[in-house]
Amino acid sequence: MVDDEIMNIELLRAYLEDTYEVISADNGHLALEMVKNQRPDIILLDVMMPDINGYQVCEKLKLDPATQFIPVIMVTALSGRNDWINGIEAGADEFLTKPVNKLELQTRIHSLLRIKNLHADLLAEKNKLDLQNRIRSVLTQIIPTLLRTLPPEQKGIVIHQMIDMVVDAILENTAPENDLAGYETVGELCCQIINQLGANFEVDTREDNKNCTIKGNLCPWGREEARSNPILCTISRGIFSRVANMKGDDLEVDVVETMGNGDECCLFEINRLD
């Protein structure tokens, strides 16, 4: 029995290792521990295992929020109706019957990974929209009202605090490959930050060693909100200044045009100080 299981694991590994990185476990408890530590993209799970069976392992994985969306393919020598029902109740996403056909295996994996990636994209978009709504709610509804009641000497402090909050929140929700090190130019990074709020800024002119221009015709706060609360344009400028300082360059951000002031677009210049 053990020899048969080893042979099956090695056969599946041979089918897949040219395309995927494959890790394996020879019992259910070890499988659960490895999934917890390795977070694989997909799981091939044999029903027959020496300690806890595949149905039990699958059920535990699907009940855990950290692993519930990892696709599980049940690989089994069983083919009865009740076996399939048990697998469905445990949360299995697909079934393969031994002996496993290589082409069928690869096709099922490709299909499930595609669905998993689509789900991840939808979740990322939802998180992005949630971030936009949270930040917009604070900056367009609460802050303008608060600023009207503050003495002038405290307004600057509040604005700087809001700018830090916006930049920090966006960086926390930005994928690692899109961090500071991933951008050679200040303009590109400024656009990445402001566009997380729903804008469409882009580097308008070629960035050189001296200056660049960034332009957008979709306001991150909403055109009407910006016109009602021009302080929001000041926050946009402050965000760009904060980003420029993070890059460690001696830069100054100048406002050329803003939709909050009735212009057709927003235009900012980032200039290197002499």
C-alpha positions as CSV (number, residue, x, y, z in Angstrom):
1,M,0.0,0.0,0.0
2,V,2.8,2.4,0.9
3,D,4.8,1.4,-2.1
4,D,1.7,2.1,-4.3
5,E,1.2,5.5,-2.8
6,I,4.9,6.4,-3.4
7,M,4.6,5.3,-7.0
8,N,1.5,7.4,-7.5
9,I,3.2,10.5,-6.0
10,E,6.3,10.0,-8.2
11,L,4.1,9.5,-11.2
12,L,2.2,12.7,-10.6
13,R,5.5,14.5,-10.0
14,A,6.8,13.3,-13.3
15,Y,3.7,14.5,-15.1
16,L,4.0,18.0,-13.6
17,E,7.5,19.0,-12.6
18,D,8.5,20.3,-16.1
19,T,5.8,23.0,-15.7
20,Y,5.3,23.4,-11.9
21,E,7.2,23.3,-8.7
22,V,5.9,20.2,-6.9
23,I,6.0,19.4,-3.2
24,S,4.5,16.3,-1.7
25,A,3.4,14.7,1.6
26,D,2.7,11.1,2.3
27,N,0.0,11.5,5.0
28,G,-2.9,13.9,5.8
29,H,-1.4,15.6,8.8
30,L,1.8,16.4,7.0
31,A,-0.2,17.7,4.0
32,L,-2.1,20.1,6.2
33,E,1.1,21.4,7.8
34,M,2.8,21.8,4.4
35,V,-0.2,23.7,2.9
36,K,-0.2,26.0,5.9
37,N,3.5,26.8,5.4
38,Q,3.9,26.6,1.7
39,R,0.5,28.0,0.5
40,P,0.5,26.1,-2.9
41,D,-1.5,27.3,-5.9
42,I,-3.3,24.0,-6.2
43,I,-3.6,20.7,-4.2
44,L,-3.8,17.2,-5.5
45,L,-5.3,15.1,-2.8
46,D,-5.5,11.3,-2.6
47,V,-8.6,10.0,-0.9
48,M,-6.8,7.0,0.6
49,M,-4.2,8.0,3.2
50,P,-2.8,6.2,6.3
51,D,-4.0,8.6,9.0
52,I,-6.9,11.0,8.1
53,N,-8.4,10.5,4.6
54,G,-8.5,12.9,1.8
55,Y,-12.1,14.0,2.5
56,Q,-11.2,15.1,6.0
57,V,-8.1,16.9,4.8
58,C,-10.1,18.7,2.1
59,E,-12.8,19.7,4.6
60,K,-10.3,21.2,7.0
61,L,-8.7,23.2,4.1
62,K,-12.0,24.5,2.9
63,L,-13.1,25.5,6.4
64,D,-9.9,27.6,7.0
65,P,-10.3,31.1,5.6
66,A,-6.5,31.1,4.8
67,T,-6.8,28.1,2.5
68,Q,-10.4,27.9,1.4
69,F,-9.8,29.3,-2.1
70,I,-6.9,27.0,-3.0
71,P,-8.3,24.6,-5.6
72,V,-8.4,20.9,-4.6
73,I,-8.4,18.0,-7.0
74,M,-9.3,14.7,-5.4
75,V,-7.3,11.8,-6.9
76,T,-8.9,8.5,-6.1
77,A,-9.3,4.9,-7.2
78,L,-12.9,5.0,-6.2
79,S,-15.5,5.8,-8.7
80,G,-18.8,5.2,-7.0
81,R,-21.6,7.9,-6.8
82,N,-21.2,8.1,-3.0
83,D,-17.5,8.8,-3.3
84,W,-18.1,11.8,-5.6
85,I,-20.8,13.1,-3.2
86,N,-18.5,12.8,-0.3
87,G,-15.9,14.8,-2.2
88,I,-18.3,17.5,-3.1
89,E,-19.5,17.8,0.5
90,A,-15.9,18.1,1.6
91,G,-15.4,21.0,-0.9
92,A,-13.4,19.4,-3.6
93,D,-13.2,21.4,-6.9
94,E,-12.4,18.5,-9.3
95,F,-12.0,14.7,-9.4
96,L,-9.6,12.4,-11.1
97,T,-9.8,8.7,-11.1
98,K,-6.7,6.5,-11.0
99,P,-4.8,5.7,-13.2
100,V,-4.5,9.4,-13.9
101,N,-4.2,10.5,-17.5
102,K,-1.4,13.1,-18.0
103,L,-3.3,15.3,-20.4
104,E,-6.5,15.3,-18.4
105,L,-4.5,16.1,-15.2
106,Q,-2.7,19.1,-16.9
107,T,-6.0,20.3,-18.4
108,R,-7.8,20.3,-15.1
109,I,-4.9,22.0,-13.3
110,H,-4.7,24.7,-16.0
111,S,-8.5,25.3,-15.8
112,L,-8.5,25.6,-12.0
113,L,-5.5,27.9,-11.9
114,R,-7.2,30.2,-14.4
115,I,-10.3,30.3,-12.2
116,K,-8.2,30.9,-9.2
117,N,-6.3,33.8,-10.9
118,L,-9.6,35.4,-12.0
119,H,-10.9,35.2,-8.4
120,A,-7.6,36.8,-7.1
121,D,-8.0,39.6,-9.7
122,L,-11.6,40.2,-8.6
123,L,-10.6,40.3,-5.0
124,A,-7.7,42.7,-5.7
125,E,-10.1,45.0,-7.6
126,K,-12.6,44.8,-4.7
127,N,-9.8,45.7,-2.2
128,K,-8.8,48.6,-4.5
129,L,-12.3,49.9,-4.6
130,D,-12.7,49.6,-0.8
131,L,-9.5,51.5,-0.4
132,Q,-10.7,54.3,-2.7
133,N,-14.0,54.5,-1.0
134,R,-12.5,54.7,2.5
135,I,-10.0,57.4,1.6
136,R,-12.5,59.4,-0.5
137,S,-15.0,59.2,2.3
138,V,-12.6,60.7,4.8
139,L,-11.1,63.3,2.5
140,T,-14.2,64.5,0.7
141,Q,-16.7,64.4,3.5
142,I,-15.0,64.8,6.8
143,I,-11.8,66.7,6.2
144,P,-13.2,69.8,4.4
145,T,-15.8,70.3,7.2
146,L,-13.1,69.8,9.8
147,L,-10.8,72.3,8.2
148,R,-13.4,75.0,8.2
149,T,-13.6,74.8,12.0
150,L,-9.9,74.7,12.7
151,P,-7.7,77.7,13.3
152,P,-5.2,78.4,10.4
153,E,-2.2,77.2,12.3
154,Q,-3.7,73.7,12.7
155,K,-4.9,73.3,9.2
156,G,-1.4,72.5,7.8
157,I,-0.9,69.9,10.4
158,V,-4.2,68.1,9.5
159,I,-3.4,68.2,5.8
160,H,0.0,66.7,6.3
161,Q,-1.5,64.0,8.5
162,M,-4.0,63.2,5.8
163,I,-1.4,63.0,3.1
164,D,0.7,60.6,5.2
165,M,-2.4,58.5,5.8
166,V,-3.3,58.3,2.0
167,V,0.3,57.4,0.9
168,D,0.8,54.9,3.7
169,A,-2.6,53.2,3.0
170,I,-1.9,52.9,-0.7
171,L,1.6,51.5,-0.2
172,E,0.2,48.9,2.2
173,N,-2.2,47.8,-0.4
174,T,0.2,47.8,-3.3
175,A,1.8,44.6,-4.5
176,P,5.4,44.1,-3.6
177,E,6.6,44.3,-7.2
178,N,5.1,47.8,-7.3
179,D,7.0,49.3,-4.4
180,L,9.4,52.1,-4.4
181,A,12.2,50.1,-5.9
182,G,10.0,49.1,-8.9
183,Y,9.9,52.7,-10.3
184,E,12.9,54.4,-11.9
185,T,11.2,57.7,-12.2
186,V,9.4,59.9,-9.7
187,G,6.6,60.7,-12.2
188,E,5.7,57.0,-12.6
189,L,5.5,56.4,-8.9
190,C,3.4,59.6,-8.4
191,C,0.9,58.3,-11.0
192,Q,0.9,54.8,-9.4
193,I,-0.1,56.3,-6.0
194,I,-2.7,58.8,-7.2
195,N,-4.3,56.3,-9.7
196,Q,-5.0,54.0,-6.7
197,L,-7.7,56.5,-5.8
198,G,-9.4,56.2,-9.2
199,A,-7.5,58.9,-11.2
200,N,-5.8,58.4,-14.6
201,F,-2.7,60.4,-14.3
202,E,0.3,59.7,-16.5
203,V,3.7,61.2,-17.2
204,D,2.8,63.8,-19.9
205,T,6.3,64.7,-21.0
206,R,9.6,62.7,-21.1
207,E,11.1,62.7,-17.7
208,D,14.8,63.6,-17.7
209,N,17.3,64.5,-15.0
210,K,15.8,67.9,-14.4
211,N,12.0,67.7,-14.4
212,C,8.8,66.0,-15.5
213,T,5.1,66.8,-15.9
214,I,2.2,64.6,-14.8
215,K,-1.3,65.1,-16.2
216,G,-4.7,63.7,-15.5
217,N,-8.3,64.4,-16.7
218,L,-10.0,62.1,-14.1
219,C,-9.9,63.6,-10.7
220,P,-9.1,61.2,-7.8
221,W,-11.7,63.0,-5.6
222,G,-14.3,63.7,-8.3
223,R,-14.5,66.9,-10.4
224,E,-17.4,68.4,-8.5
225,E,-16.0,67.5,-5.1
226,A,-12.7,69.1,-6.0
227,R,-14.4,72.3,-7.2
228,S,-16.4,72.4,-3.9
229,N,-13.4,71.7,-1.8
230,P,-10.2,73.1,-3.5
231,I,-8.2,71.9,-0.5
232,L,-8.4,68.4,-2.1
233,C,-6.1,69.7,-4.9
234,T,-3.6,70.8,-2.2
235,I,-3.7,67.3,-0.9
236,S,-2.9,65.9,-4.4
237,R,0.1,68.2,-4.5
238,G,1.1,67.1,-1.0
239,I,0.9,63.4,-2.1
240,F,3.3,64.1,-5.0
241,S,5.6,66.0,-2.7
242,R,5.6,63.1,-0.2
243,V,6.4,60.6,-2.9
244,A,9.2,62.8,-4.3
245,N,10.7,63.0,-0.8
246,M,10.5,59.2,-0.4
247,K,12.6,58.8,-3.6
248,G,15.3,60.8,-1.9
249,D,15.6,63.4,-4.6
250,D,15.8,67.2,-4.1
251,L,12.5,67.9,-5.9
252,E,9.8,70.5,-5.9
253,V,6.2,70.0,-7.0
254,D,4.4,72.9,-8.7
255,V,0.7,73.1,-9.5
256,V,0.0,74.3,-13.1
257,E,-3.7,73.4,-13.5
258,T,-6.4,71.7,-11.4
259,M,-9.9,70.7,-12.1
260,G,-10.7,72.0,-8.6
261,N,-10.0,75.5,-9.9
262,G,-12.1,75.0,-13.0
263,D,-9.4,73.8,-15.4
264,E,-10.1,70.9,-17.9
265,C,-7.3,68.8,-16.4
266,C,-4.9,68.5,-13.6
267,L,-1.3,69.4,-14.4
268,F,1.7,69.2,-12.0
269,E,5.3,69.8,-12.6
270,I,8.0,68.0,-10.6
271,N,11.2,70.0,-10.9
272,R,14.7,69.3,-9.6
273,L,16.0,72.2,-7.4
274,D,19.3,73.7,-8.6
